[in-house]
Amino acid sequence: MLRFRGKDVLRISKYNMLMFIILGLLGLGISVGYLCRHVPAFKGLEQSISYTIFAMLFIFGITIGANQSLLNNIGEFGIQAAILAICGVLGSLVASFIAYKLFIKKGGLNEK
């Protein structure tokens, strides 16, 4: 907790601390990956990303299936999840279209 003039300015909960640790590990991983991008042993890691994502989704599915309260309210959560998924897909499509128009169509990546 950070105090300024007798008032709490910054209070970091355990949840926020975990978030900072995760983001720090992500930043550390990006730094190590950048520095070691020419190391041959790191080239094979790109292929393992898909398998890692599949395993995480499988474990996530097991967790959802084991949560009885979530399964009891699947109708309520299902509508919200569908709306979020549709908005996420539409947002990705719009962002892809904008990136295509800005960078690819004008020859931005291959242009000298």
N, C-alpha and C positions, 0 to 999 in steps of 0.2 A: 504494500500500500504506500502510495506517495502522498505526502501531505504538504499543502502550501497555505500559509497563513492560518493554520489551525483547521483547515478543511480538507476532506479527502478528495484528492484530485484524480488519482488513478487507483482503482481497486481491481486486481487481477484475480479472477476466480480460478479454481482448478480446471474448469472447462476451457477458459481462455488460455491458461498456461499450456494445456495440451495442444491447443490450436497453434500456439507459437512454436512449440516443439516440432509439430508436424510440418509447419511451413519452413522452419529452420532446416529440418532434415531434407525437405524437398530442395531448398536452395543449395544445401551441401551436395546433394546428389547431382544437381545440374552443374555445379562447379567442377566436381570430380569428372563427370561425363565430358565436359568441355575440355578439361585439361588432358584427359586420356583418350580423346577421340581418335587418335592415330595409333593407339595400342591395339595390336591384332586381337588380343583376348577379349576386348570390349566390342568388337564387331559382331560377335554372335549374340550379344544381348538384345539387339534389335528384333531378332526373330522370336525371342522368348516373351516379348511383351504381350502378344496375342494370347498365348497360353496362360500367362499370369492373369490377364483380364478375365478369361473364361473361368479360371479357378476361383477368382474373387466373386464373380457373378453366381457361380454354383454355391459357394458358401453363403452369400447373401440370400439366395433362395432358400437354403436350409434354415437360416435364421428367421426369415419371414414365415416359413411353414411351421416352425416351432412356436411362434408367438400366438397364443390362443386369443388374446384380446384383439390383435390385429385381424385375425381370421374372422372373429365374430363381427367386426365392423368393416368388413371388406367392401360392402356396398357404398358406405359413406366415403371411405378412403379411395375407392376405385374411381369415382367421379372426379375427385380432386387430382388423383394421379393421372387420369386420362387428359384432363385439361392442361396440367403441367407438361405432360409429354407432348401434346399437340403444340403448345406454345414453344417448347424447346425445339421441336423439329422445324416449325415455321421460322423461328429466330435464326436457326442455323442455315436454313435455305436463303433467307434474306442476306445474312452476313456473307455467305458463299457467293451470292449473286453480286454483291457490292465488291468483294475482293476480286472476282473475275473481271468485272468491268474496269476496276482501277488498275489491276496489275497484269492480267493475262491478255485481255483483249487489245490493249495498247502495246503489247509486246514488252511489258515492263521487266519481266524476269530475264529475257534474252536480249533486250535492247542495250546497245552500247552508247 
